[in-house]
């Protein structure tokens, strides 16, 4: 039976070793996102890009590279029983507004749009995992350097979560999974157990799962953003302390 950690303030303590691992791993994960996204945009027709991703490459590429003028990257990590795992990412980015009434002097016709999408994040996760599995399977027969090198493969194996566009492989392996849906797009990701957390504060009580956000800035580690996610998906953001 899983134990629950009870906190009496909005502070989560991380060991220095965990922070060092997250700093190193998040940068490697981000580089794999960048690399794959560039490849995807280079080969997909515009019609398929719009259908599957739905965000202009000029916006999402600068975002994945951590361009602070275009947006902020927020990777989502879980400290699972088998170690740290990245289940995807989210981002805010600046986009041009089309409606004149939305234009003001502060943003010069641009506004923040939040992308926490199955299209932008989960489909990319599924593509990366599919490529990883195929490279590992066929690597002895590949006549040239595969898309992911040995370091990439190690990063994916260590930190990415199996993610697919159907649930066949997860059912076949008797793995629990979570389904993400966006119109006609379905993505299935292996369910990763996160630590249970109880927060007692302001005279109230909040229960949920302990998640760790990692902020990225210009493809560099920019800090931790832990949060408690309750059964309704609502978040309570917390303060990260290192000791």
Secondary structure, DSSP 8 states (H G I E B T S, - for coil): ---EEEESSSEEEE-HHHHHHHHHHHHHHHHHHHHHHHHHHHHS-HHHHHHHT-S-HHHHHHHHTT-TTTEEEEEEEEEETTEEEEEEEEEEEEEE--SGGG--TTTTTEEEEEE--IIIIIHHHHHHHHHHHHHHHHGGG-SS--SS-HHHHHHHHHHB--EESSSHHHHHTT--EEEEEETTEEEEEE-----EEEEEETTEEEEEEEEEEEEEETTEEEEEEEEEE-TTS-EEE-EEEE-
